[in-house]
Amino acid sequence: MAAADHLQVPRQHGLFQHHGIDLGDGTVAHYLEGRQILRSPRHDFSRGEPISVVPYDAGSCSPAGTTLRRAMGRLGEQNYNLLFNNCEHFAHWCKTGRHRSAQVEGLLQSAVLGGARLLLRQGVRIDPELVRRSLGRLERLRQTLLEQLETALTRVEARWGQQQLEAVRLAAQKLADQLSEVEELEARLEHLLDPGSGP
């Protein structure tokens, strides 16, 4: 393990992973579940469980200094949200500048697709018109998120300094990530409507 590594450790008997950023001095920046981003000794972060390093492709990571500045800059933050701002969102953002949680995305996609598959197996016919209306709603949501992202970036360029720029950039990245999730869900629903259309 090295400074700026994205660390993970099992929680709840391995049901999920807790994430943080190695600060290089024996401490880890992490979102204590439901509370705030703390700087904790590595042994407090691990709670006796084995720590592993989350691998990244070299081209997808920010430099170590940037990762560490991001992690240190958010110490004390108290905006935890299980679905939209959890420990994995924080660690992934520190490493890449993208606010994502593979655990949450996987659970949401599994729930949506699993529910659709269950209905199909039970012989429940999925109404194509209902799917088309849902796709229309997703498209409107995608457009709204895109407009909010563009508006936020335009305001920052016009008025604010570096500190405000970073805060708005983080908010804009969250919107961009939500937009990406909407687009992925939209593609999966289109596939359910027309299974011969692609993967």
Helices and strands as residue ranges (DSSP letters): E 6-11, E 16-22, E 27-31, E 37-41, H 42-46, E 52-53, G 58-60, H 64-73, H 87-96, H 102-121, H 128-159, H 162-193, G 195-197
